[in-house]
C-alpha cells in the first residue's frame, strides 16, 4: 500500500468513525431525553394524585409537602372555560389547570422543555406559572360562597415572611404548621416579604377592606404585587399572594362558573322541597345569583360577597335550609 493510500484510508476511517460515534451519542441523548420526558410526564400526573388527600373537605385547612430528589420545575397554566377550543370543551366551561414538570440533574444544567401536561379539571391550583425547587409546600382551604364551592389548593416552593399578621391568619398558619411561612420576626432575608396593611420593604402588600359581616377587616381586600392589584374574599387571599395574576384571575373565573352551576342545582332542590311541603324562599335569589356569577371574575368578588352574605343569612333563618 502506498503512503498516500494509507493516509486516505486512515482519514476515511477517522471521519466515518467520528460520524458513527456522533450518531451513537445523539441516539443515547435522544433516548435519555425520551426517558426524561416520560418520567416528567408521570411526575405531573402524580401531583394530581398526591394532592387528593390534601383537599380540606370538612376541615378548616390541610397541609402537606412534596419533595423531589432533584431540582424540579412545575409549570401551571390555567384555562377558564372561554379559553378552551371546541375540541377541548369536556367539562362544559369548568376550565382546567395544565400541570407539567421539568427536571434537571445539576443546578448548572439547562432546563429541558418538560414532560407532557396533565389536565386537572376538578381542582383549583393556585401557584406561580413557573416555580422551581426540591421541596414544594401545599395547603388547602375550603371556599364557601355562600355554600361550599370547592377546595382551594395553594402550591409554592418559595419562603415567605408575613409581617403584621392579623390574629386569625397567624393562628391558621401556626395551626397548619406551614414551615415555609414565618411570622413577623423572620430569619430568612431572601424570603418573600408579605406585609398586612402596608409597610416598607414589602414584596407583597395585603390591604383589608371588609367593613360589615366580617370577622376581620382582612376577610376581603386587595393584594398588591408589583403592578397587579388582585381583589380577594376569604381564603382567596392566599391564592392572590402565592399566584401569578393570570393563574389567579383564571382560577377565580373557574370558581365563579362552578358556583353558578351549583346555584342552579340548589334552585332545583328548592323546587323539590316546595313540592314536598318544606318550601324555601331562596328560589328567586338563586336565579339572580346565578346570573350575577355568569362571566364574573376577581374584580366582582367584593360586590358578590355582599349578595352571598345576604343569601347565607336568609338560608340560616329557614326551617329547611338548602345548604
Secondary structure, 3 states (H helix, E strand, C coil): CCHHHHHHHHHHHHHHHHHHHHHHHHHHHHHHHHHHHHHHHHHHHHHHHHCCCCCCCCCCCEEEEEEEEEEEEEEEEEECHHHCCHHHCCCCCCCEEEEEEEECCCCCCCCCCCCCCEEECCCEEECCCEEEEEEEEEEEEEEECCCEEEEEEEEECCCEEEECCCHHHHHHHHHHCCCCEEECCCCCCCCEEEEECCCCCCCEEEEECCCCCCCCHHHEEEEEECCEEEEEECCHHHHHHHCCHHHHHHHHHHHHHHHHHHHHHHHHHHHHHHHCCCCCCCHHHHHHHHHHHCCCCHHHHHHHHHHHHHHHHHHHHCCCCCC
